[in-house]
């Protein structure tokens, strides 16, 4: 493994994190609704589970999904139901006023873990990127460094996002357009959940 491999992996990883999806949408909404601390906490949960998926991909979990396809189907179904549950809550609460009480960081962290633990496509993406970028038969130390690198990149990304989104100007704009933003996010998450259900 060389520095070029790590740079290429990080570029692909940042592009994946920044692309619209359940993790990014929920991280943004949590920061805007509940504050910077909760935004960082949910990012830590998302990052930890994503790094665990990368570790599992390095250990060959993709092969397990191929050998036992019902396990992947079950994970997809549970993940889809969870996304639809989140989407329903966002739509229902879109017109509610923002509570001044901050969401506990531990709750946000747990939500971040659940979102990515119920997203089996994360491991398939990680496996595909790992196969393309890194050489075969890497040492255990190299694999450990990849997992640690993944965790650090994810946590840094969501921490910077939480600081950037948690400004007074951004918060004021969110409050003015809350119902539209929340319901748009709800539709996107609902569509992702339905896609997981029907996608073969």
N, CA and C atoms as a LAMMPS dump frame, in Angstrom:
ITEM: TIMESTEP
0
ITEM: NUMBER OF ATOMS
600
ITEM: BOX BOUNDS ff ff ff
-5.0000000000000000e+02 5.0000000000000000e+02
-5.0000000000000000e+02 5.0000000000000000e+02
-5.0000000000000000e+02 5.0000000000000000e+02
ITEM: ATOMS id mol type element x y z
1 1 1 N 0.852 -1.193 0
2 1 2 C 0 0 0
3 1 3 C 0.887 1.242 0
4 2 1 N 0.557 2.205 -0.865
5 2 2 C 1.343 3.434 -0.971
6 2 3 C 0.468 4.641 -0.643
7 3 1 N 1.115 5.804 -0.546
8 3 2 C 0.37 7.038 -0.274
9 3 3 C -0.6 7.354 -1.402
10 4 1 N -0.246 6.964 -2.649
11 4 2 C -1.152 7.193 -3.782
12 4 3 C -2.454 6.416 -3.596
13 5 1 N -2.361 5.2 -3.066
14 5 2 C -3.564 4.401 -2.806
15 5 3 C -4.461 5.104 -1.782
16 6 1 N -3.85 5.628 -0.723
17 6 2 C -4.621 6.284 0.339
18 6 3 C -5.284 7.56 -0.191
19 7 1 N -4.552 8.34 -0.979
20 7 2 C -5.122 9.57 -1.55
21 7 3 C -6.306 9.24 -2.454
22 8 1 N -6.143 8.233 -3.308
23 8 2 C -7.232 7.837 -4.207
24 8 3 C -8.451 7.361 -3.415
25 9 1 N -8.208 6.601 -2.346
26 9 2 C -9.303 6.123 -1.499
27 9 3 C -10.031 7.286 -0.839
28 10 1 N -9.266 8.259 -0.329
29 10 2 C -9.881 9.402 0.348
30 10 3 C -10.695 10.268 -0.612
31 11 1 N -10.221 10.419 -1.835
32 11 2 C -10.985 11.182 -2.829
33 11 3 C -12.322 10.494 -3.1
34 12 1 N -12.279 9.177 -3.313
35 12 2 C -13.52 8.428 -3.544
36 12 3 C -14.427 8.464 -2.321
37 13 1 N -13.832 8.394 -1.14
38 13 2 C -14.602 8.397 0.104
39 13 3 C -15.306 9.73 0.318
40 14 1 N -14.599 10.844 0.128
41 14 2 C -15.2 12.166 0.318
42 14 3 C -16.32 12.4 -0.69
43 15 1 N -16.111 11.95 -1.93
44 15 2 C -17.163 12.082 -2.942
45 15 3 C -18.402 11.301 -2.53
46 16 1 N -18.191 10.114 -1.965
47 16 2 C -19.329 9.295 -1.526
48 16 3 C -20.045 9.924 -0.336
49 17 1 N -19.277 10.439 0.638
50 17 2 C -19.897 11.054 1.826
51 17 3 C -20.699 12.289 1.436
52 18 1 N -20.159 13.088 0.506
53 18 2 C -20.79 14.358 0.144
54 18 3 C -21.962 14.191 -0.808
55 19 1 N -22.132 13.009 -1.388
56 19 2 C -23.254 12.811 -2.314
57 19 3 C -24.549 12.682 -1.517
58 20 1 N -25.666 13.202 -2.055
59 20 2 C -26.932 13.155 -1.316
60 20 3 C -27.334 11.724 -0.986
61 21 1 N -27.658 11.501 0.236
62 21 2 C -28.059 10.18 0.704
63 21 3 C -28.587 10.297 2.118
64 22 1 N -29.061 9.194 2.712
65 22 2 C -29.646 9.279 4.054
66 22 3 C -28.689 9.814 5.1
67 23 1 N -27.418 9.426 5.046
68 23 2 C -26.46 9.867 6.063
69 23 3 C -26.28 11.378 6.031
70 24 1 N -26.022 11.92 4.849
71 24 2 C -25.785 13.363 4.736
72 24 3 C -27.038 14.16 5.093
73 25 1 N -28.197 13.726 4.597
74 25 2 C -29.439 14.458 4.866
75 25 3 C -29.759 14.501 6.36
76 26 1 N -29.631 13.366 7.017
77 26 2 C -29.956 13.329 8.447
78 26 3 C -28.927 14.099 9.263
79 27 1 N -27.664 14.065 8.85
80 27 2 C -26.628 14.836 9.552
81 27 3 C -26.912 16.33 9.458
82 28 1 N -27.284 16.8 8.27
83 28 2 C -27.594 18.218 8.09
84 28 3 C -28.803 18.609 8.924
85 29 1 N -29.869 17.8 8.844
86 29 2 C -31.085 18.144 9.576
87 29 3 C -30.861 18.118 11.085
88 30 1 N -30.1 17.138 11.561
89 30 2 C -29.825 17.052 12.998
90 30 3 C -29.064 18.284 13.476
91 31 1 N -28.082 18.724 12.703
92 31 2 C -27.305 19.916 13.076
93 31 3 C -28.19 21.151 13.116
94 32 1 N -29.027 21.317 12.093
95 32 2 C -29.875 22.503 12.024
96 32 3 C -30.945 22.505 13.107
97 33 1 N -31.458 21.345 13.442
98 33 2 C -32.525 21.265 14.438
99 33 3 C -32.006 21.234 15.867
100 34 1 N -30.911 20.515 16.082
101 34 2 C -30.493 20.225 17.451
102 34 3 C -29.154 20.814 17.851
103 35 1 N -28.448 21.428 16.912
104 35 2 C -27.216 22.096 17.279
105 35 3 C -25.958 21.342 16.899
106 36 1 N -24.84 22.036 17.103
107 36 2 C -23.532 21.544 16.672
108 36 3 C -23.129 20.248 17.368
109 37 1 N -23.363 20.155 18.684
110 37 2 C -22.943 18.968 19.427
111 37 3 C -23.63 17.717 18.905
112 38 1 N -24.941 17.81 18.679
113 38 2 C -25.675 16.664 18.139
114 38 3 C -25.245 16.37 16.708
115 39 1 N -24.946 17.412 15.932
116 39 2 C -24.465 17.211 14.568
117 39 3 C -23.153 16.45 14.536
118 40 1 N -22.244 16.803 15.447
119 40 2 C -20.962 16.09 15.527
120 40 3 C -21.19 14.662 16.016
121 41 1 N -22.088 14.496 16.98
122 41 2 C -22.353 13.165 17.535
123 41 3 C -22.925 12.224 16.48
124 42 1 N -23.881 12.715 15.688
125 42 2 C -24.445 11.834 14.66
126 42 3 C -23.392 11.515 13.602
127 43 1 N -22.507 12.483 13.323
128 43 2 C -21.41 12.232 12.391
129 43 3 C -20.458 11.172 12.907
130 44 1 N -20.199 11.18 14.219
131 44 2 C -19.33 10.15 14.811
132 44 3 C -19.976 8.771 14.69
133 45 1 N -21.29 8.709 14.908
134 45 2 C -21.987 7.428 14.751
135 45 3 C -21.963 6.939 13.312
136 46 1 N -22.239 7.846 12.382
137 46 2 C -22.191 7.499 10.962
138 46 3 C -20.792 7.035 10.561
139 47 1 N -19.785 7.787 11.008
140 47 2 C -18.406 7.472 10.641
141 47 3 C -17.937 6.155 11.22
142 48 1 N -18.296 5.899 12.483
143 48 2 C -17.867 4.654 13.111
144 48 3 C -18.447 3.449 12.381
145 49 1 N -19.747 3.513 12.061
146 49 2 C -20.354 2.361 11.387
147 49 3 C -19.832 2.21 9.971
148 50 1 N -19.595 3.322 9.274
149 50 2 C -19.044 3.247 7.918
150 50 3 C -17.654 2.621 7.942
151 51 1 N -16.845 2.986 8.947
152 51 2 C -15.507 2.394 9.074
153 51 3 C -15.596 0.902 9.391
154 52 1 N -16.598 0.527 10.183
155 52 2 C -16.8 -0.898 10.478
156 52 3 C -17.184 -1.658 9.214
157 53 1 N -18.027 -1.044 8.364
158 53 2 C -18.373 -1.678 7.085
159 53 3 C -17.118 -1.87 6.235
160 54 1 N -16.232 -0.865 6.233
161 54 2 C -14.982 -0.997 5.471
162 54 3 C -14.14 -2.133 6.035
163 55 1 N -14.083 -2.238 7.359
164 55 2 C -13.345 -3.335 7.976
165 55 3 C -13.939 -4.682 7.553
166 56 1 N -15.274 -4.76 7.556
167 56 2 C -15.924 -6.008 7.164
168 56 3 C -15.67 -6.323 5.69
169 57 1 N -15.652 -5.285 4.858
170 57 2 C -15.348 -5.498 3.442
171 57 3 C -13.931 -6.035 3.277
172 58 1 N -12.99 -5.49 4.05
173 58 2 C -11.61 -5.973 4.003
174 58 3 C -11.496 -7.417 4.479
175 59 1 N -12.403 -7.813 5.377
176 59 2 C -12.385 -9.178 5.903
177 59 3 C -13.216 -10.147 5.066
178 60 1 N -13.888 -9.604 4.003
179 60 2 C -14.58 -10.494 3.07
180 60 3 C -16.07 -10.632 3.271
181 61 1 N -16.736 -9.641 3.904
182 61 2 C -18.183 -9.77 4.117
183 61 3 C -18.958 -9.76 2.808
184 62 1 N -18.432 -9.081 1.778
185 62 2 C -19.121 -9.078 0.488
186 62 3 C -19.305 -10.504 -0.018
187 63 1 N -18.284 -11.328 0.174
188 63 2 C -18.374 -12.727 -0.248
189 63 3 C -19.477 -13.453 0.515
190 64 1 N -19.646 -13.116 1.805
191 64 2 C -20.712 -13.734 2.608
192 64 3 C -22.07 -13.374 2.029
193 65 1 N -22.274 -12.105 1.651
194 65 2 C -23.539 -11.686 1.05
195 65 3 C -23.801 -12.43 -0.256
196 66 1 N -22.738 -12.704 -1.015
197 66 2 C -22.91 -13.416 -2.278
198 66 3 C -23.252 -14.885 -2.043
199 67 1 N -22.635 -15.474 -1.012
200 67 2 C -22.895 -16.877 -0.704
201 67 3 C -24.261 -17.053 -0.041
202 68 1 N -24.628 -16.102 0.813
203 68 2 C -25.915 -16.164 1.528
204 68 3 C -26.755 -14.952 1.122
205 69 1 N -27.371 -14.983 -0.073
206 69 2 C -28.093 -13.799 -0.573
207 69 3 C -29.261 -13.366 0.3
208 70 1 N -29.867 -14.304 1.06
209 70 2 C -30.994 -13.906 1.903
210 70 3 C -30.555 -12.948 3.011
211 71 1 N -29.282 -13.049 3.439
212 71 2 C -28.783 -12.136 4.477
213 71 3 C -28.747 -10.709 3.958
214 72 1 N -28.311 -10.558 2.704
215 72 2 C -28.297 -9.222 2.09
216 72 3 C -29.722 -8.715 1.898
217 73 1 N -30.622 -9.601 1.443
218 73 2 C -32.022 -9.207 1.238
219 73 3 C -32.657 -8.772 2.558
220 74 1 N -32.37 -9.487 3.635
221 74 2 C -32.921 -9.135 4.948
222 74 3 C -32.383 -7.792 5.417
223 75 1 N -31.07 -7.581 5.234
224 75 2 C -30.469 -6.305 5.638
225 75 3 C -31.06 -5.152 4.832
226 76 1 N -31.275 -5.375 3.526
227 76 2 C -31.882 -4.341 2.681
228 76 3 C -33.296 -4.008 3.148
229 77 1 N -34.079 -5.03 3.474
230 77 2 C -35.464 -4.82 3.894
231 77 3 C -35.52 -4.019 5.199
232 78 1 N -34.705 -4.418 6.175
233 78 2 C -34.681 -3.703 7.466
234 78 3 C -34.225 -2.26 7.267
235 79 1 N -33.191 -2.065 6.447
236 79 2 C -32.706 -0.712 6.168
237 79 3 C -33.755 0.153 5.495
238 80 1 N -34.492 -0.428 4.551
239 80 2 C -35.541 0.321 3.847
240 80 3 C -36.645 0.746 4.81
241 81 1 N -37.067 -0.169 5.683
242 81 2 C -38.124 0.148 6.651
243 81 3 C -37.669 1.265 7.584
244 82 1 N -36.395 1.233 8.005
245 82 2 C -35.886 2.28 8.898
246 82 3 C -35.857 3.632 8.194
247 83 1 N -35.445 3.657 6.926
248 83 2 C -35.438 4.918 6.165
249 83 3 C -36.861 5.461 6.016
250 84 1 N -37.815 4.592 5.748
251 84 2 C -39.211 5.03 5.618
252 84 3 C -39.744 5.553 6.953
253 85 1 N -39.308 4.951 8.05
254 85 2 C -39.702 5.415 9.384
255 85 3 C -39.176 6.831 9.639
256 86 1 N -37.905 7.064 9.302
257 86 2 C -37.327 8.401 9.472
258 86 3 C -38.037 9.408 8.578
259 87 1 N -38.294 9.017 7.324
260 87 2 C -38.968 9.909 6.375
261 87 3 C -40.362 10.296 6.872
262 88 1 N -41.079 9.333 7.406
263 88 2 C -42.429 9.604 7.925
264 88 3 C -42.373 10.62 9.066
265 89 1 N -41.406 10.444 9.974
266 89 2 C -41.266 11.377 11.096
267 89 3 C -40.917 12.782 10.637
268 90 1 N -40.042 12.893 9.639
269 90 2 C -39.677 14.206 9.096
270 90 3 C -40.898 14.901 8.486
271 91 1 N -41.671 14.162 7.716
272 91 2 C -42.851 14.749 7.063
273 91 3 C -43.87 15.191 8.109
274 92 1 N -44.11 14.321 9.094
275 92 2 C -45.1 14.612 10.133
276 92 3 C -44.737 15.846 10.944
277 93 1 N -43.441 16.006 11.245
278 93 2 C -43.003 17.089 12.127
279 93 3 C -42.549 18.341 11.376
280 94 1 N -42.733 18.36 10.063
281 94 2 C -42.197 19.463 9.261
282 94 3 C -42.771 20.817 9.681
283 95 1 N -44.047 20.851 10.077
284 95 2 C -44.679 22.125 10.447
285 95 3 C -44.524 22.448 11.931
286 96 1 N -43.961 21.529 12.695
287 96 2 C -43.772 21.776 14.125
288 96 3 C -42.699 22.834 14.354
289 97 1 N -42.852 23.587 15.421
290 97 2 C -41.83 24.563 15.782
291 97 3 C -40.608 23.848 16.321
292 98 1 N -39.45 24.463 16.114
293 98 2 C -38.205 23.876 16.592
294 98 3 C -38.163 23.95 18.114
295 99 1 N -37.909 22.819 18.742
296 99 2 C -37.769 22.782 20.195
297 99 3 C -36.418 23.405 20.587
298 100 1 N -36.422 24.156 21.668
299 100 2 C -35.166 24.764 22.128
300 100 3 C -34.259 23.727 22.803
301 101 1 N -34.848 22.639 23.274
302 101 2 C -34.064 21.594 23.931
303 101 3 C -33.223 20.842 22.897
304 102 1 N -31.942 20.743 23.141
305 102 2 C -31.031 20.06 22.226
306 102 3 C -31.195 18.552 22.355
307 103 1 N -31.164 17.87 21.21
308 103 2 C -31.212 16.415 21.216
309 103 3 C -29.968 15.87 21.922
310 104 1 N -30.137 14.921 22.845
311 104 2 C -28.958 14.381 23.536
312 104 3 C -27.961 13.808 22.536
313 105 1 N -26.686 14.063 22.785
314 105 2 C -25.647 13.61 21.859
315 105 3 C -25.649 12.092 21.724
316 106 1 N -25.928 11.384 22.818
317 106 2 C -25.92 9.92 22.75
318 106 3 C -27.034 9.404 21.837
319 107 1 N -28.167 10.105 21.826
320 107 2 C -29.269 9.71 20.938
321 107 3 C -28.871 9.944 19.484
322 108 1 N -28.242 11.085 19.208
323 108 2 C -27.798 11.391 17.851
324 108 3 C -26.743 10.383 17.395
325 109 1 N -25.819 10.04 18.287
326 109 2 C -24.777 9.057 17.959
327 109 3 C -25.414 7.71 17.612
328 110 1 N -26.379 7.29 18.415
329 110 2 C -27.061 6.014 18.177
330 110 3 C -27.818 6.037 16.851
331 111 1 N -28.445 7.174 16.544
332 111 2 C -29.155 7.288 15.269
333 111 3 C -28.181 7.176 14.097
334 112 1 N -27.019 7.804 14.222
335 112 2 C -26.009 7.702 13.172
336 112 3 C -25.565 6.266 12.95
337 113 1 N -25.336 5.545 14.047
338 113 2 C -24.965 4.131 13.935
339 113 3 C -26.04 3.338 13.208
340 114 1 N -27.302 3.544 13.613
341 114 2 C -28.403 2.772 13.032
342 114 3 C -28.57 3.04 11.547
343 115 1 N -28.422 4.299 11.155
344 115 2 C -28.6 4.632 9.741
345 115 3 C -27.599 3.869 8.876
346 116 1 N -26.351 3.818 9.313
347 116 2 C -25.345 3.13 8.503
348 116 3 C -25.285 1.628 8.747
349 117 1 N -25.701 1.166 9.916
350 117 2 C -25.71 -0.278 10.127
351 117 3 C -26.821 -0.924 9.306
352 118 1 N -27.875 -0.161 9.018
353 118 2 C -28.987 -0.68 8.231
354 118 3 C -28.872 -0.296 6.757
355 119 1 N -27.656 0.007 6.325
356 119 2 C -27.42 0.375 4.931
357 119 3 C -26.375 -0.583 4.341
358 120 1 N -26.808 -1.788 3.931
359 120 2 C -25.841 -2.789 3.458
360 120 3 C -25.101 -2.377 2.205
361 121 1 N -25.628 -1.396 1.47
362 121 2 C -24.921 -0.959 0.267
363 121 3 C -23.6 -0.277 0.615
364 122 1 N -23.463 0.168 1.865
365 122 2 C -22.194 0.768 2.288
366 122 3 C -21.048 -0.22 2.143
367 123 1 N -21.294 -1.474 2.549
368 123 2 C -20.216 -2.464 2.475
369 123 3 C -19.911 -2.816 1.028
370 124 1 N -20.935 -2.81 0.161
371 124 2 C -20.699 -3.117 -1.244
372 124 3 C -19.904 -2.001 -1.908
373 125 1 N -20.211 -0.743 -1.559
374 125 2 C -19.434 0.382 -2.092
375 125 3 C -17.99 0.297 -1.598
376 126 1 N -17.845 0.062 -0.299
377 126 2 C -16.502 -0.019 0.276
378 126 3 C -15.705 -1.131 -0.389
379 127 1 N -16.342 -2.29 -0.594
380 127 2 C -15.651 -3.413 -1.208
381 127 3 C -15.224 -3.084 -2.629
382 128 1 N -16.119 -2.436 -3.387
383 128 2 C -15.791 -2.092 -4.771
384 128 3 C -14.612 -1.13 -4.838
385 129 1 N -14.631 -0.109 -3.978
386 129 2 C -13.538 0.873 -3.962
387 129 3 C -12.235 0.217 -3.528
388 130 1 N -12.315 -0.634 -2.509
389 130 2 C -11.11 -1.3 -2.011
390 130 3 C -10.486 -2.191 -3.084
391 131 1 N -11.332 -2.905 -3.828
392 131 2 C -10.83 -3.805 -4.875
393 131 3 C -10.135 -3.016 -5.974
394 132 1 N -10.724 -1.889 -6.356
395 132 2 C -10.178 -1.096 -7.458
396 132 3 C -8.883 -0.393 -7.052
397 133 1 N -8.821 0.111 -5.827
398 133 2 C -7.712 0.991 -5.431
399 133 3 C -6.542 0.244 -4.809
400 134 1 N -6.825 -0.656 -3.886
401 134 2 C -5.737 -1.245 -3.109
402 134 3 C -5.266 -2.583 -3.682
403 135 1 N -3.995 -2.91 -3.468
404 135 2 C -3.477 -4.204 -3.936
405 135 3 C -4.054 -5.355 -3.116
406 136 1 N -4 -6.552 -3.671
407 136 2 C -4.488 -7.732 -2.965
408 136 3 C -3.499 -8.149 -1.875
409 137 1 N -3.994 -8.976 -0.96
410 137 2 C -3.159 -9.575 0.083
411 137 3 C -2.386 -8.538 0.903
412 138 1 N -3.102 -7.501 1.333
413 138 2 C -2.456 -6.507 2.191
414 138 3 C -2.239 -7.065 3.59
415 139 1 N -1.251 -6.533 4.26
416 139 2 C -0.972 -6.938 5.637
417 139 3 C -2.067 -6.423 6.564
418 140 1 N -2.194 -7.066 7.712
419 140 2 C -3.213 -6.669 8.691
420 140 3 C -3.016 -5.222 9.135
421 141 1 N -1.761 -4.791 9.277
422 141 2 C -1.477 -3.41 9.671
423 141 3 C -2.004 -2.429 8.618
424 142 1 N -1.801 -2.746 7.341
425 142 2 C -2.307 -1.883 6.271
426 142 3 C -3.829 -1.799 6.303
427 143 1 N -4.473 -2.936 6.531
428 143 2 C -5.936 -2.945 6.609
429 143 3 C -6.431 -2.122 7.792
430 144 1 N -5.714 -2.236 8.9
431 144 2 C -6.086 -1.455 10.088
432 144 3 C -5.935 0.041 9.82
433 145 1 N -4.896 0.428 9.097
434 145 2 C -4.679 1.839 8.77
435 145 3 C -5.775 2.362 7.846
436 146 1 N -6.25 1.531 6.923
437 146 2 C -7.338 1.943 6.025
438 146 3 C -8.609 2.215 6.823
439 147 1 N -8.905 1.318 7.757
440 147 2 C -10.114 1.485 8.584
441 147 3 C -9.994 2.746 9.447
442 148 1 N -8.847 2.957 10.072
443 148 2 C -8.638 4.154 10.892
444 148 3 C -8.721 5.416 10.036
445 149 1 N -8.118 5.384 8.862
446 149 2 C -8.182 6.518 7.934
447 149 3 C -9.633 6.834 7.572
448 150 1 N -10.417 5.79 7.302
449 150 2 C -11.835 5.98 6.957
450 150 3 C -12.573 6.673 8.098
451 151 1 N -12.356 6.195 9.318
452 151 2 C -13.024 6.783 10.482
453 151 3 C -12.655 8.255 10.641
454 152 1 N -11.367 8.577 10.532
455 152 2 C -10.906 9.96 10.707
456 152 3 C -11.506 10.874 9.642
457 153 1 N -11.525 10.433 8.39
458 153 2 C -12.078 11.252 7.302
459 153 3 C -13.562 11.524 7.542
460 154 1 N -14.312 10.488 7.911
461 154 2 C -15.754 10.656 8.149
462 154 3 C -16.016 11.623 9.306
463 155 1 N -15.322 11.439 10.416
464 155 2 C -15.546 12.29 11.591
465 155 3 C -15.159 13.741 11.282
466 156 1 N -14.047 13.942 10.589
467 156 2 C -13.64 15.301 10.204
468 156 3 C -14.675 15.946 9.289
469 157 1 N -15.163 15.186 8.317
470 157 2 C -16.153 15.724 7.377
471 157 3 C -17.398 16.194 8.123
472 158 1 N -17.948 15.328 8.982
473 158 2 C -19.194 15.683 9.662
474 158 3 C -18.983 16.757 10.731
475 159 1 N -17.799 16.811 11.313
476 159 2 C -17.495 17.882 12.27
477 159 3 C -17.452 19.232 11.558
478 160 1 N -16.763 19.286 10.407
479 160 2 C -16.723 20.525 9.618
480 160 3 C -18.115 20.91 9.139
481 161 1 N -18.907 19.903 8.758
482 161 2 C -20.285 20.167 8.329
483 161 3 C -21.096 20.769 9.478
484 162 1 N -20.939 20.209 10.674
485 162 2 C -21.685 20.707 11.833
486 162 3 C -21.309 22.146 12.155
487 163 1 N -20.024 22.483 12.072
488 163 2 C -19.597 23.864 12.328
489 163 3 C -20.115 24.8 11.236
490 164 1 N -20.074 24.335 9.982
491 164 2 C -20.516 25.184 8.872
492 164 3 C -22.016 25.426 8.855
493 165 1 N -22.795 24.388 9.215
494 165 2 C -24.245 24.509 9.168
495 165 3 C -24.814 25.18 10.412
496 166 1 N -24.05 25.226 11.488
497 166 2 C -24.575 25.728 12.755
498 166 3 C -24.223 27.194 12.979
499 167 1 N -24.384 28 11.944
500 167 2 C -24.2 29.442 12.085
501 167 3 C -25.571 30.104 12.17
502 168 1 N -25.615 31.307 12.698
503 168 2 C -26.891 31.999 12.859
504 168 3 C -27.579 32.234 11.523
505 169 1 N -26.795 32.603 10.505
506 169 2 C -27.376 32.879 9.19
507 169 3 C -28.02 31.636 8.6
508 170 1 N -27.304 30.499 8.693
509 170 2 C -27.847 29.249 8.146
510 170 3 C -29.073 28.81 8.936
511 171 1 N -29.011 28.923 10.265
512 171 2 C -30.152 28.543 11.11
513 171 3 C -31.388 29.376 10.788
514 172 1 N -31.204 30.687 10.591
515 172 2 C -32.334 31.554 10.268
516 172 3 C -32.97 31.183 8.933
517 173 1 N -32.112 30.872 7.961
518 173 2 C -32.645 30.453 6.66
519 173 3 C -33.4 29.14 6.768
520 174 1 N -32.869 28.238 7.58
521 174 2 C -33.552 26.953 7.769
522 174 3 C -34.921 27.149 8.409
523 175 1 N -34.985 27.988 9.444
524 175 2 C -36.256 28.214 10.126
525 175 3 C -37.31 28.775 9.174
526 176 1 N -36.876 29.653 8.264
527 176 2 C -37.82 30.254 7.315
528 176 3 C -38.347 29.235 6.305
529 177 1 N -37.498 28.284 5.954
530 177 2 C -37.875 27.318 4.919
531 177 3 C -38.011 25.907 5.487
532 178 1 N -38.208 25.801 6.814
533 178 2 C -38.184 24.502 7.479
534 178 3 C -39.136 23.492 6.868
535 179 1 N -40.374 23.877 6.657
536 179 2 C -41.359 22.917 6.166
537 179 3 C -40.975 22.364 4.794
538 180 1 N -40.412 23.224 3.941
539 180 2 C -40.021 22.781 2.594
540 180 3 C -38.771 21.899 2.643
541 181 1 N -37.804 22.3 3.473
542 181 2 C -36.562 21.521 3.593
543 181 3 C -36.848 20.153 4.194
544 182 1 N -37.618 20.128 5.291
545 182 2 C -37.898 18.86 5.959
546 182 3 C -38.689 17.923 5.059
547 183 1 N -39.659 18.468 4.336
548 183 2 C -40.479 17.59 3.493
549 183 3 C -39.731 17.138 2.248
550 184 1 N -38.828 17.978 1.743
551 184 2 C -37.976 17.541 0.633
552 184 3 C -37.063 16.418 1.091
553 185 1 N -36.457 16.59 2.262
554 185 2 C -35.6 15.541 2.819
555 185 3 C -36.398 14.268 3.07
556 186 1 N -37.641 14.434 3.538
557 186 2 C -38.504 13.275 3.78
558 186 3 C -38.785 12.508 2.493
559 187 1 N -39.075 13.239 1.415
560 187 2 C -39.35 12.597 0.122
561 187 3 C -38.111 11.855 -0.384
562 188 1 N -36.936 12.492 -0.244
563 188 2 C -35.687 11.86 -0.714
564 188 3 C -35.409 10.583 0.075
565 189 1 N -35.529 10.658 1.406
566 189 2 C -35.285 9.475 2.228
567 189 3 C -36.317 8.388 1.953
568 190 1 N -37.583 8.798 1.775
569 190 2 C -38.624 7.827 1.448
570 190 3 C -38.352 7.145 0.113
571 191 1 N -37.913 7.929 -0.879
572 191 2 C -37.586 7.363 -2.193
573 191 3 C -36.417 6.388 -2.091
574 192 1 N -35.414 6.733 -1.27
575 192 2 C -34.285 5.823 -1.077
576 192 3 C -34.746 4.523 -0.418
577 193 1 N -35.655 4.638 0.555
578 193 2 C -36.186 3.446 1.213
579 193 3 C -36.958 2.562 0.251
580 194 1 N -37.81 3.192 -0.567
581 194 2 C -38.588 2.423 -1.552
582 194 3 C -37.659 1.776 -2.578
583 195 1 N -36.624 2.513 -2.977
584 195 2 C -35.665 1.955 -3.939
585 195 3 C -34.968 0.729 -3.362
586 196 1 N -34.615 0.808 -2.073
587 196 2 C -34.007 -0.366 -1.435
588 196 3 C -34.951 -1.558 -1.442
589 197 1 N -36.254 -1.3 -1.265
590 197 2 C -37.229 -2.385 -1.232
591 197 3 C -37.4 -3.053 -2.592
592 198 1 N -37.42 -2.232 -3.657
593 198 2 C -37.734 -2.777 -4.981
594 198 3 C -36.506 -3.106 -5.811
595 199 1 N -35.337 -2.56 -5.421
596 199 2 C -34.123 -2.791 -6.196
597 199 3 C -33.651 -4.222 -6.03
598 200 1 N -33.318 -4.85 -7.111
599 200 2 C -32.831 -6.245 -7.079
600 200 3 C -31.322 -6.265 -7.103
